[in-house]
Amino acid sequence: MTRVLHTGDTHLGYQQYHEPQRRQDFLAAFERVVEDAIAEDVDAVVHAGDLFHDRQPRLPDIMGALSVLRTLDDAGIPFLAVVGNHETKRDAQWLDLYESLGFATRLGSSPVVVGDVAVYGLDFVPESQRAALEYDFEPHDAESAVLVSHGLFAPFDYGDWDATEILDASPVDFDAVLLGDDHEAKQTQVDGTWLTYCGSTERASASERAERGYNLVDFTDGVDIRRRGLPTREFVFVDVELADGEGHDRVQERVGQHDLEDAVVIVAIEGEGDPITPGEIETFALDRGALVARVNDRREIAADAETTVSFADPDDAVAERIRDLGLSAAARDIDETIRASKVADSTVADTVEQRVREIVDEADPAAFESAETPTDDGESTAGDEAEGGQTDDQATMEEYL
């Protein structure tokens, strides 16, 4: 029997709600996946894309991933992966870097044999480029074959990439297709081939209410897929239906019924009740120990309802928020291109792409460094430079960067 752990959509580096602890949560979830892989003594960990949340992860995120992959390598378990849409770069991928360091294998058209299973990969491909794909997978001599890919595939809901076309066009008969991109765990069968999403390892959206986790896939006399949950930060979802005459006190009462300590609190309000001030409810939750609190009032407030309106210049407010984010010079340049120059909606993509190419061609590494932002202890975080000497891995990464 060959057993692989199927994971994906780890989104390392995502600082959800602008909360640094949430950034650490995504790394902690990935660490737990690897701990489970070692405890289960799996034959390989298969990652179905979006290891990172974006194309330019910060150095601490890159080093955090390296530390996890080193732990897996020390246990003698290979890490096999494809590139997802969030992390795709125009040139060399971050996965290539980890492969060059000996801690990962980027899957492709040539089989990587694990036990008695041949594993293939297909990176995320933009919809505009899929018609040209040939699916020229090389033959294998293993007992089973599996394809790892990233995208929203039909016959699952919202699929824009037909998995049946891949299976029909492939010269290899796949027993299973292990997928990433959809953050909810799903599985189905198409003409005898299992298709499964493992789901994300952390909640990247308040809509992701189900438990996070991964799949354990056994290849014996067929394919056996089992779901395993992950302990992640508590999300407290409070849905309030306000009756006529109910308002702030009722929402506060409902929120107060929960243990909010260190939790992300998501309050959704519907019904016919009075207008409420989201900020007051969020402060109430934070005062009771919540890490993050967000209130979403889904009601349509009547036009004649009493509301508080601010006439502050919205452009000034946005500019102030942009300054607070500590963006790099390149990011601020892109923001200026889109917002301040009032680029027409129809040309935003082309304009941004052109400006990005110009910035890259200028080859100024400093343009991509984050602006200095103070930490809790008053130290600057610009550049994320460590004191003292560098490890060999860090030196290799700087060359890659």
PLY file of the C-alpha trace (Angstrom):
ply
format ascii 1.0
element vertex 401
property float x
property float y
property float z
element edge 400
property int vertex1
property int vertex2
end_header
0.00 0.00 0.00
1.10 3.54 -0.76
-0.23 6.41 1.35
0.10 10.08 0.50
-1.06 13.14 2.39
-2.88 15.49 0.05
-2.83 19.13 1.12
-2.87 22.54 -0.54
-3.97 26.17 -0.29
-1.75 26.81 2.73
-1.51 30.50 1.70
1.60 31.21 3.76
2.15 34.91 4.30
-1.51 35.90 4.37
-1.92 38.55 7.07
-5.68 38.23 7.28
-7.51 41.22 8.78
-4.10 42.97 8.89
-3.43 40.97 12.07
0.17 39.66 12.39
-0.98 36.69 14.47
-3.18 35.52 11.62
-0.10 35.45 9.40
1.54 33.12 11.92
-1.61 30.97 12.06
-1.25 30.00 8.40
2.32 28.81 9.01
1.25 26.96 12.17
-1.40 25.06 10.20
1.21 23.97 7.64
3.50 22.88 10.48
0.70 20.76 11.90
0.10 19.09 8.52
3.75 18.05 8.40
3.64 16.82 12.01
0.66 14.64 11.10
2.43 13.39 7.96
5.38 12.26 10.03
3.15 10.66 12.67
1.24 8.78 9.94
4.51 7.76 8.26
3.11 8.67 4.85
5.09 7.93 1.70
4.83 11.52 0.43
3.18 14.87 1.05
1.48 16.13 -2.09
0.73 19.86 -2.23
-1.86 21.00 -4.78
-0.78 24.63 -5.12
-0.92 28.04 -3.41
1.82 27.28 -0.93
2.14 31.07 -0.63
-0.62 33.65 -0.64
1.02 35.89 -3.23
3.83 36.11 -5.74
6.13 38.16 -3.51
6.13 36.57 -0.06
8.24 38.21 2.62
11.52 36.64 3.69
10.10 35.38 7.03
7.39 33.51 5.10
9.94 32.02 2.72
12.14 30.93 5.62
9.13 29.60 7.54
8.21 27.36 4.63
11.82 26.22 4.33
11.89 25.25 8.01
8.77 23.11 7.60
10.12 21.45 4.45
13.42 20.75 6.20
11.52 18.96 8.99
9.75 16.84 6.40
13.03 16.07 4.64
14.67 15.05 7.91
11.88 12.48 8.28
12.63 11.10 4.81
9.25 12.12 3.38
9.31 13.74 -0.09
7.35 16.95 -0.74
5.76 16.91 -4.21
3.93 20.01 -5.41
2.49 22.12 -8.22
2.22 25.90 -8.57
-1.10 27.62 -7.82
-2.63 30.78 -9.19
-1.82 32.94 -6.15
1.92 32.28 -6.28
2.52 32.01 -10.03
5.41 34.16 -11.28
6.46 34.99 -14.82
9.83 33.28 -14.44
11.25 30.89 -11.86
8.77 29.81 -9.20
9.36 29.65 -5.44
8.85 25.90 -5.72
11.89 25.81 -8.03
13.95 27.41 -5.27
13.00 24.74 -2.76
13.69 22.06 -5.37
17.18 23.51 -5.96
17.79 23.25 -2.21
16.73 19.59 -2.24
13.55 20.01 -0.16
10.84 19.71 -2.82
9.98 18.25 -6.21
7.98 20.24 -8.73
5.62 17.84 -10.43
5.13 17.82 -14.19
4.62 15.57 -17.18
7.30 13.08 -16.09
6.18 10.63 -13.39
7.62 10.74 -9.88
7.18 7.23 -8.51
6.28 6.93 -4.84
5.86 3.36 -3.69
3.68 1.83 -6.39
2.13 5.15 -7.52
3.25 7.38 -10.39
2.60 11.04 -9.50
2.21 13.72 -12.20
1.58 17.46 -11.95
-0.19 20.20 -13.84
0.36 23.76 -12.59
-2.45 26.30 -12.65
-3.03 27.45 -16.24
-4.96 30.65 -17.04
-8.18 30.02 -18.90
-6.91 31.85 -21.98
-4.01 29.36 -22.34
-5.81 26.06 -21.76
-6.85 25.45 -25.37
-3.17 25.05 -26.34
-2.41 22.38 -23.70
-1.47 18.94 -25.01
-1.40 16.92 -21.76
1.65 14.99 -22.95
2.21 12.91 -19.81
4.99 10.34 -20.12
4.28 6.62 -19.58
4.94 4.79 -16.29
5.33 1.25 -14.95
3.69 1.77 -11.56
0.50 0.06 -10.43
-1.42 3.33 -10.06
-1.21 6.90 -11.33
-2.34 10.20 -9.86
-2.47 13.74 -11.24
-2.02 16.79 -9.00
-3.38 20.11 -10.26
-4.73 23.51 -9.25
-7.85 25.24 -10.52
-11.63 25.27 -10.35
-12.64 22.12 -12.18
-15.97 20.91 -13.50
-17.95 18.82 -12.68
-17.66 20.60 -9.31
-19.70 23.77 -8.83
-18.21 26.95 -10.29
-15.74 24.92 -12.34
-14.34 26.67 -15.41
-11.89 23.89 -16.38
-13.38 20.57 -17.46
-11.56 17.71 -15.77
-13.13 15.28 -18.24
-11.23 16.93 -21.10
-7.94 16.33 -19.31
-8.77 12.71 -18.52
-9.89 12.03 -22.09
-6.86 13.72 -23.68
-4.26 12.19 -21.37
-2.30 9.14 -22.57
-2.09 8.10 -18.90
-5.07 6.55 -17.11
-5.29 8.31 -13.76
-6.79 6.57 -10.74
-7.19 9.89 -8.91
-6.82 13.63 -9.46
-5.75 15.54 -6.33
-6.82 19.16 -6.59
-6.27 22.55 -5.01
-7.90 26.00 -5.36
-11.34 25.30 -3.91
-10.99 25.82 -0.16
-13.77 23.39 0.69
-13.17 19.64 0.76
-15.01 17.84 -2.05
-14.82 14.62 -3.98
-16.57 12.85 -6.83
-15.94 10.18 -9.43
-15.72 10.65 -13.21
-15.60 7.49 -15.33
-13.90 5.56 -12.53
-11.39 8.29 -11.62
-11.62 9.96 -8.23
-11.45 13.76 -8.16
-10.93 15.38 -4.78
-10.22 18.77 -3.25
-8.42 18.71 0.08
-9.61 22.18 1.12
-7.47 24.87 2.72
-5.51 24.45 5.94
-6.68 27.77 7.43
-9.75 29.95 6.94
-8.87 32.50 4.29
-12.41 33.90 4.29
-15.28 34.30 6.74
-17.36 32.19 4.35
-15.18 29.16 5.12
-17.06 27.90 8.16
-16.34 24.18 7.92
-13.40 22.59 9.71
-10.09 22.93 7.89
-7.98 19.88 7.07
-6.36 17.63 4.49
-6.80 14.22 2.82
-5.08 10.92 3.45
-5.13 8.91 0.22
-4.37 5.19 0.21
-3.65 3.25 -2.97
-4.30 -0.47 -2.53
-6.99 -2.28 -4.50
-8.31 1.07 -5.59
-8.30 4.53 -4.04
-9.36 5.24 -0.46
-9.71 8.94 0.45
-10.18 9.94 4.08
-10.60 13.43 5.47
-8.62 14.63 8.49
-9.42 17.83 10.37
-6.90 20.37 11.63
-7.05 22.29 14.91
-6.92 25.94 13.86
-7.70 29.26 15.50
-11.28 29.43 16.70
-13.71 31.36 14.51
-16.88 32.38 16.33
-19.74 32.93 13.90
-22.65 34.86 15.39
-25.72 35.12 13.14
-28.32 37.54 14.49
-31.85 37.95 13.14
-33.16 41.20 14.61
-36.89 41.50 15.18
-38.65 44.84 14.94
-37.48 47.06 17.80
-34.35 45.03 18.52
-30.93 46.54 17.98
-27.55 47.00 19.61
-28.46 45.36 22.95
-29.70 42.20 21.25
-26.58 41.86 19.11
-24.34 42.45 22.12
-26.28 39.84 24.12
-25.81 37.22 21.39
-22.10 37.96 21.01
-21.62 37.80 24.79
-22.97 34.23 24.90
-19.75 32.94 23.35
-16.22 32.40 24.62
-14.32 34.99 22.58
-10.83 34.58 23.99
-8.26 34.73 21.14
-10.99 34.03 18.59
-11.85 35.65 15.28
-15.42 36.85 15.76
-17.65 37.24 12.70
-21.07 38.78 13.33
-23.72 38.74 10.57
-26.88 40.78 11.12
-30.18 40.40 9.29
-33.82 41.16 10.04
-36.06 44.18 10.59
-34.48 45.66 13.70
-32.96 49.04 14.45
-29.73 50.34 12.90
-26.60 49.34 14.81
-23.07 50.71 14.88
-20.67 47.89 13.88
-17.72 49.55 15.62
-19.42 49.35 19.01
-20.06 45.61 18.62
-16.49 45.01 17.47
-15.12 46.92 20.46
-17.39 44.88 22.76
-15.90 41.64 21.37
-12.31 42.89 21.50
-12.74 43.97 25.13
-13.69 40.37 25.90
-10.51 38.94 24.46
-11.26 38.46 20.75
-8.23 38.62 18.48
-10.30 40.07 15.62
-13.92 41.18 15.39
-15.87 41.97 12.23
-19.54 42.93 11.91
-21.45 42.55 8.64
-24.88 44.21 8.67
-26.58 42.59 5.69
-29.83 44.53 5.96
-31.03 47.17 3.57
-31.45 50.29 5.67
-34.46 52.37 4.59
-33.67 55.61 2.85
-35.33 57.61 5.60
-33.45 55.87 8.41
-31.30 58.09 10.59
-27.66 57.61 9.60
-24.38 59.30 10.34
-22.60 60.51 7.22
-18.99 61.67 7.02
-18.13 64.21 4.33
-14.38 63.67 4.65
-12.53 63.44 1.36
-12.53 59.69 0.53
-9.30 60.06 -1.47
-7.56 61.45 1.61
-8.87 58.56 3.71
-7.61 56.00 1.19
-4.22 57.72 0.93
-3.87 57.64 4.71
-4.70 53.94 4.78
-2.17 53.23 2.02
0.53 54.97 4.07
-0.35 52.85 7.11
0.06 49.61 5.14
3.82 50.11 4.73
3.78 49.17 1.05
6.91 49.00 -1.05
7.71 51.78 -3.50
6.64 49.50 -6.34
3.29 48.79 -4.69
2.69 52.48 -4.06
3.54 53.17 -7.69
0.92 50.65 -8.82
-1.63 52.17 -6.45
-0.89 55.60 -7.88
-1.27 54.22 -11.41
-4.71 52.79 -10.68
-6.23 55.20 -8.19
-4.69 58.63 -8.52
-4.44 58.65 -12.31
-8.07 57.45 -12.65
-7.32 54.64 -15.13
-10.43 53.52 -16.97
-11.84 50.20 -15.74
-11.50 48.67 -19.20
-7.75 49.28 -19.31
-6.72 48.61 -15.70
-5.21 45.16 -16.37
-3.17 46.29 -19.38
-2.01 49.48 -17.66
-0.92 47.67 -14.49
0.88 44.94 -16.45
2.77 47.57 -18.46
3.76 49.47 -15.32
4.89 46.30 -13.56
7.06 45.39 -16.54
8.61 48.86 -16.45
9.36 48.57 -12.73
10.90 45.11 -13.17
12.97 46.28 -16.12
14.33 49.14 -14.01
15.88 46.39 -11.87
15.85 48.35 -8.61
15.51 45.77 -5.77
14.83 48.57 -3.28
11.56 49.29 -5.05
10.16 46.01 -3.74
11.17 46.49 -0.10
8.38 47.26 2.33
8.29 50.74 3.80
9.40 51.02 7.40
6.58 50.25 9.79
7.01 50.25 13.57
6.60 47.02 15.49
5.13 46.71 18.96
8.57 47.20 20.52
9.34 50.23 18.37
11.82 48.46 16.09
11.63 48.99 12.33
10.55 46.06 10.16
11.95 47.43 6.89
13.80 44.81 4.90
13.31 42.07 7.56
17.09 41.89 7.88
18.49 39.54 10.48
21.49 40.44 12.55
24.66 38.40 12.30
25.69 35.91 9.63
23.56 34.18 7.05
22.85 30.51 6.61
23.62 28.88 3.28
19.88 28.68 2.60
19.48 32.41 3.23
22.37 33.21 0.89
20.84 31.01 -1.81
17.52 32.76 -1.38
19.08 36.20 -1.68
20.67 35.10 -4.95
17.24 33.85 -6.06
15.59 37.10 -5.05
0 1
1 2
2 3
3 4
4 5
5 6
6 7
7 8
8 9
9 10
10 11
11 12
12 13
13 14
14 15
15 16
16 17
17 18
18 19
19 20
20 21
21 22
22 23
23 24
24 25
25 26
26 27
27 28
28 29
29 30
30 31
31 32
32 33
33 34
34 35
35 36
36 37
37 38
38 39
39 40
40 41
41 42
42 43
43 44
44 45
45 46
46 47
47 48
48 49
49 50
50 51
51 52
52 53
53 54
54 55
55 56
56 57
57 58
58 59
59 60
60 61
61 62
62 63
63 64
64 65
65 66
66 67
67 68
68 69
69 70
70 71
71 72
72 73
73 74
74 75
75 76
76 77
77 78
78 79
79 80
80 81
81 82
82 83
83 84
84 85
85 86
86 87
87 88
88 89
89 90
90 91
91 92
92 93
93 94
94 95
95 96
96 97
97 98
98 99
99 100
100 101
101 102
102 103
103 104
104 105
105 106
106 107
107 108
108 109
109 110
110 111
111 112
112 113
113 114
114 115
115 116
116 117
117 118
118 119
119 120
120 121
121 122
122 123
123 124
124 125
125 126
126 127
127 128
128 129
129 130
130 131
131 132
132 133
133 134
134 135
135 136
136 137
137 138
138 139
139 140
140 141
141 142
142 143
143 144
144 145
145 146
146 147
147 148
148 149
149 150
150 151
151 152
152 153
153 154
154 155
155 156
156 157
157 158
158 159
159 160
160 161
161 162
162 163
163 164
164 165
165 166
166 167
167 168
168 169
169 170
170 171
171 172
172 173
173 174
174 175
175 176
176 177
177 178
178 179
179 180
180 181
181 182
182 183
183 184
184 185
185 186
186 187
187 188
188 189
189 190
190 191
191 192
192 193
193 194
194 195
195 196
196 197
197 198
198 199
199 200
200 201
201 202
202 203
203 204
204 205
205 206
206 207
207 208
208 209
209 210
210 211
211 212
212 213
213 214
214 215
215 216
216 217
217 218
218 219
219 220
220 221
221 222
222 223
223 224
224 225
225 226
226 227
227 228
228 229
229 230
230 231
231 232
232 233
233 234
234 235
235 236
236 237
237 238
238 239
239 240
240 241
241 242
242 243
243 244
244 245
245 246
246 247
247 248
248 249
249 250
250 251
251 252
252 253
253 254
254 255
255 256
256 257
257 258
258 259
259 260
260 261
261 262
262 263
263 264
264 265
265 266
266 267
267 268
268 269
269 270
270 271
271 272
272 273
273 274
274 275
275 276
276 277
277 278
278 279
279 280
280 281
281 282
282 283
283 284
284 285
285 286
286 287
287 288
288 289
289 290
290 291
291 292
292 293
293 294
294 295
295 296
296 297
297 298
298 299
299 300
300 301
301 302
302 303
303 304
304 305
305 306
306 307
307 308
308 309
309 310
310 311
311 312
312 313
313 314
314 315
315 316
316 317
317 318
318 319
319 320
320 321
321 322
322 323
323 324
324 325
325 326
326 327
327 328
328 329
329 330
330 331
331 332
332 333
333 334
334 335
335 336
336 337
337 338
338 339
339 340
340 341
341 342
342 343
343 344
344 345
345 346
346 347
347 348
348 349
349 350
350 351
351 352
352 353
353 354
354 355
355 356
356 357
357 358
358 359
359 360
360 361
361 362
362 363
363 364
364 365
365 366
366 367
367 368
368 369
369 370
370 371
371 372
372 373
373 374
374 375
375 376
376 377
377 378
378 379
379 380
380 381
381 382
382 383
383 384
384 385
385 386
386 387
387 388
388 389
389 390
390 391
391 392
392 393
393 394
394 395
395 396
396 397
397 398
398 399
399 400
